Amino acid sequence: MLGETGVQLVRGLAPLGAFALGLALERLAPHAALRPAWRTNLGLWALDAVVMTVVCGTCGWAVAEWARTAGIGALNAIHAPVGLGVVGTILALDAVAYVWHRANHGLQLLWRFHGVHHADADFHVSTALRFHPGELLLALPVRLAAILALGAPPLAVVAFEAVFGVANVLVHGNFDLPRRLERGLAFVFVTPALHRRHHAADWRDLGSNFGTIFNLWDRVGRTLRADTSAARFATGIPGAEASRSRSLAAMLLAPLRGSTARP
């Protein structure tokens, strides 16, 4: 059984490996010439890592372990086998992430924080690291409640966090995929082209393609907008000052100043 150290290693190393892969792909097949906001994006990532380690640490895994011991949650109630538990957890938590993502766009309070992520005008793998700590703290009780209600096995929670972390990095990649590969992947998964459309500097596009791992939820929610690597458009918040600001301090203060607020 994984201990806390093992959980932290899996959660950290999987996205790190995806980040290295994403950077390599961006050099091999770049989509556009960019000037990534490295200081801001890495600064937010470092701050997020400290805040979430202090506040939560391995709390997702711990809640799942407690639910397993207490027999709480749907999967524990039916004594689901390991395979079903892992697959069911990944699907269910990805669906919860989709719903929560839509809420972050639909509710002004949540958007003030989530807008920091979209304020990056240069869509790049480092954009995957660009989240306001307030957004992560607001999402935490939603994720823990979902784990508890589902009765997600601890191993499945770790698997989801690893897969979700990898997907989150790669869908923000500034790289083009071969046409056939992209078309095949887009039947099931979120591709960089699909997620790039979600970051377009157009309010209509910002209301599409909310998925992270599977695009099934966008299909069900009728928010899927097909796209390919061939498309070219600007990214960022439409006409917002935040899209032009690249400083860490500006992004941390953005929710309070309302610089990421929707019109």
C-alpha positions as CSV (number, residue, x, y, z in Angstrom):
1,M,0.0,0.0,0.0
2,L,1.2,3.5,-0.8
3,G,2.3,5.7,2.1
4,E,2.1,9.4,2.1
5,T,5.7,9.7,0.7
6,G,4.7,7.4,-2.2
7,V,1.5,9.4,-2.9
8,Q,3.5,12.6,-3.1
9,L,6.1,11.1,-5.4
10,V,3.4,9.7,-7.8
11,R,1.5,13.0,-7.8
12,G,4.6,15.0,-8.4
13,L,6.6,12.9,-10.8
14,A,3.8,12.2,-13.3
15,P,3.1,15.8,-14.2
16,L,6.8,16.6,-14.1
17,G,7.4,13.9,-16.7
18,A,4.5,15.3,-18.8
19,F,6.0,18.8,-18.5
20,A,9.3,17.6,-19.9
21,L,7.5,15.8,-22.7
22,G,5.4,18.8,-23.5
23,L,8.5,21.0,-23.7
24,A,10.2,18.6,-26.0
25,L,7.1,18.4,-28.3
26,E,6.9,22.2,-28.3
27,R,10.5,22.3,-29.7
28,L,9.8,19.5,-32.3
29,A,6.4,20.8,-33.6
30,P,5.7,24.3,-32.2
31,H,2.2,25.7,-32.8
32,A,3.1,29.3,-32.5
33,A,6.0,31.6,-31.5
34,L,5.4,32.7,-27.9
35,R,6.9,34.5,-25.0
36,P,5.8,32.4,-22.0
37,A,5.4,34.2,-18.7
38,W,7.8,31.9,-17.0
39,R,8.3,34.0,-13.8
40,T,4.5,34.4,-13.2
41,N,3.6,30.9,-14.1
42,L,6.4,29.2,-12.1
43,G,5.8,31.6,-9.3
44,L,2.2,30.7,-9.0
45,W,3.1,27.0,-9.2
46,A,5.6,27.3,-6.4
47,L,3.2,29.2,-4.2
48,D,0.4,26.7,-5.0
49,A,2.7,23.8,-4.0
50,V,3.4,25.4,-0.6
51,V,-0.2,26.3,0.1
52,M,-1.7,23.0,-0.9
53,T,1.0,21.0,0.9
54,V,0.4,22.9,4.1
55,V,-3.5,22.9,3.8
56,C,-4.1,19.5,2.2
57,G,-0.9,17.4,1.6
58,T,-2.2,14.0,0.8
59,C,-5.8,14.7,2.1
60,G,-7.5,13.1,-1.0
61,W,-5.7,9.8,-0.4
62,A,-6.4,10.1,3.4
63,V,-10.1,10.7,2.9
64,A,-10.3,7.8,0.5
65,E,-8.5,5.6,3.0
66,W,-10.9,6.7,5.8
67,A,-13.9,6.0,3.5
68,R,-12.6,2.6,2.7
69,T,-12.1,1.7,6.3
70,A,-15.6,3.0,7.3
71,G,-17.3,1.5,4.3
72,I,-18.6,4.9,3.1
73,G,-19.4,5.7,-0.5
74,A,-20.9,4.0,-3.6
75,L,-17.9,1.9,-4.6
76,N,-17.3,0.7,-1.1
77,A,-21.0,-0.2,-0.7
78,I,-20.9,-2.6,-3.7
79,H,-17.4,-3.9,-2.8
80,A,-16.2,-2.9,-6.3
81,P,-13.2,-4.8,-7.6
82,V,-9.9,-2.9,-8.0
83,G,-10.2,-2.5,-11.8
84,L,-13.8,-1.1,-11.6
85,G,-12.7,1.1,-8.7
86,V,-9.9,2.7,-10.7
87,V,-11.8,3.1,-13.9
88,G,-14.9,4.4,-12.1
89,T,-12.9,6.9,-10.0
90,I,-11.1,8.3,-13.0
91,L,-14.3,8.7,-15.0
92,A,-16.3,10.1,-12.1
93,L,-13.7,12.6,-10.8
94,D,-13.0,13.8,-14.3
95,A,-16.8,14.4,-14.7
96,V,-16.8,16.4,-11.4
97,A,-13.8,18.4,-12.7
98,Y,-15.8,19.2,-15.8
99,V,-18.8,20.4,-13.8
100,W,-16.6,22.4,-11.5
101,H,-14.7,24.0,-14.5
102,R,-18.0,25.1,-15.9
103,A,-19.0,26.6,-12.6
104,N,-15.7,28.5,-12.6
105,H,-16.8,30.1,-15.8
106,G,-20.4,30.7,-14.9
107,L,-20.1,32.2,-11.4
108,Q,-18.5,35.6,-11.2
109,L,-16.8,34.9,-7.8
110,L,-15.2,31.7,-9.0
111,W,-14.2,33.3,-12.4
112,R,-12.3,36.1,-10.6
113,F,-9.9,33.4,-9.5
114,H,-10.0,31.1,-12.5
115,G,-9.5,34.1,-14.8
116,V,-5.9,34.2,-13.6
117,H,-5.4,31.0,-15.5
118,H,-6.9,32.4,-18.6
119,A,-5.1,35.7,-18.4
120,D,-2.0,34.0,-19.9
121,A,-2.0,35.3,-23.5
122,D,0.7,32.8,-24.4
123,F,-0.9,29.3,-24.3
124,H,2.0,27.1,-23.3
125,V,2.7,24.1,-21.1
126,S,3.6,26.5,-18.3
127,T,0.0,27.8,-18.4
128,A,-0.9,24.5,-16.8
129,L,0.9,25.7,-13.7
130,R,-0.8,29.0,-13.6
131,F,-3.6,28.8,-11.1
132,H,-4.4,31.3,-8.3
133,P,-4.1,29.5,-4.9
134,G,-7.6,30.8,-4.0
135,E,-9.0,28.7,-6.9
136,L,-7.3,25.5,-5.6
137,L,-8.5,26.1,-2.1
138,L,-12.1,26.7,-3.3
139,A,-11.9,23.4,-5.3
140,L,-10.6,21.3,-2.5
141,P,-13.9,20.7,-0.6
142,V,-15.6,19.8,-3.9
143,R,-13.0,17.2,-4.7
144,L,-12.9,15.7,-1.2
145,A,-16.7,15.5,-1.1
146,A,-16.7,13.7,-4.5
147,I,-14.1,11.2,-3.3
148,L,-16.1,10.5,-0.1
149,A,-19.5,10.1,-1.9
150,L,-17.9,7.9,-4.5
151,G,-16.0,5.8,-2.0
152,A,-13.0,6.1,-4.3
153,P,-10.3,3.6,-3.4
154,P,-7.0,5.2,-2.3
155,L,-5.1,3.7,-5.2
156,A,-7.7,5.0,-7.6
157,V,-7.4,8.5,-6.2
158,V,-3.7,8.5,-6.7
159,A,-4.2,7.1,-10.2
160,F,-6.7,9.8,-11.0
161,E,-4.4,12.6,-9.7
162,A,-1.5,11.3,-11.7
163,V,-3.5,10.9,-15.0
164,F,-5.3,14.3,-14.5
165,G,-2.0,16.0,-13.8
166,V,-0.4,14.6,-16.9
167,A,-3.5,15.5,-19.0
168,N,-3.6,19.0,-17.6
169,V,0.0,19.7,-18.6
170,L,-0.2,18.2,-22.1
171,V,-3.5,19.8,-23.1
172,H,-1.9,23.2,-22.6
173,G,0.9,22.3,-25.0
174,N,2.0,24.7,-27.6
175,F,2.6,21.9,-30.1
176,D,0.8,20.5,-33.2
177,L,-0.1,16.8,-33.5
178,P,-0.1,14.8,-36.7
179,R,-3.5,15.1,-38.3
180,R,-4.4,11.4,-38.1
181,L,-3.2,11.1,-34.5
182,E,-5.1,14.2,-33.5
183,R,-8.3,13.1,-35.2
184,G,-8.1,9.7,-33.5
185,L,-7.3,11.0,-30.0
186,A,-10.1,13.6,-30.3
187,F,-12.7,10.8,-30.5
188,V,-12.2,10.2,-26.8
189,F,-9.6,12.6,-25.3
190,V,-9.1,16.3,-24.9
191,T,-6.3,17.4,-27.3
192,P,-4.2,20.5,-27.1
193,A,-6.1,21.9,-30.1
194,L,-9.5,21.4,-28.3
195,H,-8.2,23.0,-25.1
196,R,-6.5,25.8,-27.0
197,R,-9.9,26.7,-28.3
198,H,-11.1,27.0,-24.7
199,H,-8.4,29.6,-24.1
200,A,-9.3,31.7,-27.2
201,A,-9.7,35.4,-26.6
202,D,-13.4,35.2,-27.4
203,W,-16.2,34.8,-24.8
204,R,-18.0,32.3,-26.9
205,D,-15.0,30.0,-27.2
206,L,-14.3,30.4,-23.4
207,G,-17.7,28.7,-22.9
208,S,-16.6,25.5,-24.7
209,N,-14.3,22.5,-24.2
210,F,-14.2,22.4,-20.4
211,G,-12.9,18.8,-20.2
212,T,-9.4,17.8,-19.1
213,I,-9.0,14.0,-19.7
214,F,-12.1,12.9,-21.7
215,N,-14.1,15.0,-24.0
216,L,-17.2,12.8,-23.3
217,W,-18.5,15.3,-20.7
218,D,-18.3,18.1,-23.3
219,R,-20.3,16.0,-25.7
220,V,-22.9,15.2,-23.0
221,G,-23.0,18.8,-21.9
222,R,-23.1,20.1,-25.5
223,T,-20.1,22.3,-24.9
224,L,-17.7,20.5,-27.3
225,R,-16.4,22.7,-30.1
226,A,-14.2,20.7,-32.6
227,D,-10.8,22.1,-33.5
228,T,-7.5,21.1,-35.0
229,S,-3.9,22.2,-34.8
230,A,-4.4,24.1,-38.1
231,A,-6.5,26.8,-36.4
232,R,-4.8,30.0,-35.5
233,F,-6.2,32.6,-33.1
234,A,-5.3,34.8,-30.1
235,T,-5.6,33.4,-26.6
236,G,-6.2,35.1,-23.2
237,I,-9.1,37.0,-21.7
238,P,-10.9,39.1,-24.3
239,G,-9.8,42.7,-24.2
240,A,-8.8,42.4,-20.5
241,E,-5.9,44.3,-18.9
242,A,-5.0,41.0,-17.1
243,S,-4.0,39.4,-20.4
244,R,-1.4,42.0,-20.9
245,S,-0.1,41.9,-17.3
246,R,2.6,39.3,-16.7
247,S,3.7,40.0,-13.1
248,L,3.1,37.6,-10.3
249,A,1.9,40.3,-7.9
250,A,-0.7,41.5,-10.5
251,M,-2.1,38.0,-10.8
252,L,-2.3,37.4,-7.1
253,L,-4.2,40.7,-6.7
254,A,-6.3,40.2,-9.8
255,P,-9.4,38.6,-8.0
256,L,-9.5,41.5,-5.5
257,R,-9.0,44.2,-8.2
258,G,-11.6,42.6,-10.5
259,S,-9.2,42.8,-13.4
260,T,-10.2,39.3,-14.5
261,A,-14.0,40.0,-14.0
262,R,-16.4,39.2,-16.8
263,P,-18.3,42.1,-18.4
